[in-house]
Every structure is written in C-alpha cells, then in structure tokens.
Amino acid sequence: MKIFLSPISGKIARLEKSDISSWQGLVIEGIGSDSKYSARILGIRPSVKTGDSIEKGSVLGSTQDPRDQFNDLSPYLHIELYLNGKRIDPTKFVMEKIKTRPLIHPGRNSRFNFKHNRLVSEALQLEKTNKHDLAIEKYKQSLNYPSWESSNTYVMHYIANNYAKIGAFKKAVIVQNNMLHILKQELNYALGNLPSKKLGIIAASNSEQSLRILISNHSLNLEAYKSKKQT
C-alpha cells in the first residue's frame, strides 16, 4: 500500500464508494492554475473529506489492491481527466504529472473468473431448462457481486425477460424501466460527462453508439412487456 499525491490543486467534490465491492475513489475539481481541470480517481482509499481544499502534491489517500477481491487483476489506479467539464484522454497529463507510475492494462491477461460471472452462467443453464423462477433468483444473486468496472444492466434484462416468460409482466416492466434508466446515465458518461454518483464505481463504458442502440432496442422490449408480450 502506498500513498497517492494529488496531481492538481483543487477541492474535493465528492467521495466514491462501491456498494458491492471495496473499491473507492474521489472527484477533485481544480482551482487556481488548475481550474480548467477536474479528475476522477478510483483505486484509492481517501484520507480527505468532501469540501477539503488540496494543494498539488498533497496526500489524497492510500492506494488499494484489487487482488483483495479480484485475484487475477494487477494493482492499478483508474484516472479520468476532465477539461472544462468534458472527459479527455488523460495519458499525456498522467505521464507528465505522475512520472513514477507506468501505464498498464491490468486485465489484459485476466481470466475475469469472478463470482458474478459464475452465478450468471448457472442462471443461464437454469433458463435453458425452463426453470425461470430459479434463474431469476440466481441472476439476482449475481447482482450482489461486482463485475469489476462494467455495470450489470445486461443481467437486469435477463431478469425482466424471465419474468415475462412466466407471465409476471408488471415485474418485468419495473426491472426493464430501471435498466433503461441506468443505460441513459451511462450514455451521459459516454458523452464525456462525469458519471452520476448513482452509477457507483463504474469506469469502463460502452460507446455512445452502442448505448444508443441498446436504449432503442430495450425501449422496444419495455413496450412489449407493457403490452404483455414476450421478447
């Protein structure tokens, strides 16, 4: 575990904490000569509080080790950089400001064999044998475990679809509505905006194009469920 020093002078806008994993982080908004920048940093356990003013080089917190929960991932920090409120490529900035840290791909050789994935696989097998009630419960269990940096909206669609297969269309509508709400938040993130705190600790993101396609297709599914039709 190492301390992490702030790459900019700024004010702590908010702290980040995952609801289903130990992953934490923060958002810092630049001040003074750094006022055009803001940063979202994940993978540190903050030692600061929301509202604190921080000088460049001050301690923000201690670095975390994802191997506590994801033993096939390398330790790393996730840094998003925003220029005048829009996300930009942070590579040059990071290389200049944090010269001692190498740029890595922590999951390149990862098996990503997480408990979430195992539960989803088990649920898919149950679904194939028409055990939809059991599949729904297994899918719900998978939502209690992190899927690393991606959201689990696809699982929510599986749940909605299985509800529809057993005729529980009201429940299907509720789940599908919630999934679409999250996809729209992800679209806002894909457009370069700081993600809503409601998304929790999400770093990886679908592209704007793919999210628009997902929202369009899942909106049609929602209308089908409202009409008591399976998809």
Long-range contacts (C-beta under 8 A, 24 or more apart in sequence): 1-62, 1-63, 1-64, 1-65, 2-62, 2-63, 3-59, 3-61, 3-62, 3-63, 4-41, 4-44, 4-59, 4-60, 4-61, 4-62, 4-63, 4-77, 5-57, 5-58, 5-59, 5-60, 6-54, 6-55, 6-56, 6-57, 6-58, 6-59, 6-60, 7-39, 7-56, 7-93, 7-94, 7-97, 7-98, 8-34, 8-37, 8-39, 8-56, 8-97, 9-33, 9-34, 9-54, 9-55, 9-56, 10-34, 10-37, 10-38, 10-39, 10-53, 10-54, 11-51, 11-52, 11-53, 11-54, 12-46, 12-48, 12-49, 12-50, 12-51, 12-52, 12-53, 12-54, 13-38, 13-50, 14-50, 14-197, 15-46, 15-49, 15-50, 16-40, 16-42, 16-197, 16-200, 16-201, 17-200, 17-201, 18-146, 18-200, 18-201, 19-200, 20-143, 20-144, 20-145, 20-146, 20-200, 21-69, 21-146, 21-201, 22-64, 22-68, 22-69, 23-64, 23-66, 23-146, 23-201, 24-61, 24-64, 24-201, 25-78, 25-201, 26-60, 26-61, 27-194, 28-54, 28-60, 36-83, 36-84, 37-81, 37-82, 37-83, 37-93, 38-81, 38-82, 38-85, 38-194, 39-79, 39-80, 39-81, 39-82, 39-90, 40-79, 40-80, 40-82, 40-194, 40-195, 41-77, 41-78, 41-79, 41-80, 42-77, 42-78, 42-79, 42-201, 42-203, 43-75, 43-76, 43-77, 43-78, 44-77, 66-106, 69-146, 70-110, 70-114, 70-146, 70-148, 72-110, 72-111, 72-112, 72-113, 73-106, 73-107, 73-110, 73-148, 74-104, 74-106, 74-107, 75-106, 76-104, 76-106, 77-101, 78-149, 78-203, 80-194, 80-203, 82-192, 82-194, 85-193, 85-194, 86-192, 86-193, 87-192, 87-193, 87-194, 88-192, 107-148, 112-148, 114-145, 114-146, 114-147, 114-148, 115-142, 115-145, 116-142, 116-145, 116-146, 116-147, 116-152, 117-147, 119-145, 120-155, 120-158, 123-158, 124-158, 127-158, 127-162, 132-162, 132-165, 132-166, 133-166, 135-162, 136-162, 136-163, 148-204, 149-201, 149-202, 149-203, 149-204, 150-202, 150-204, 151-182, 151-186, 151-199, 151-202, 153-179, 153-182, 153-183, 153-186, 156-182, 157-218, 157-221, 160-221, 160-225, 161-221, 161-230, 161-231, 164-224, 164-225, 164-229, 164-230, 164-231, 165-230, 167-228, 169-225, 169-226, 169-228, 172-225, 173-222, 173-225, 173-226, 176-218, 176-221, 176-222, 176-225, 177-222, 179-218, 180-215, 180-218, 180-219, 180-222, 183-211, 183-214, 183-215, 183-218, 184-215, 186-211, 187-211, 187-212, 187-215
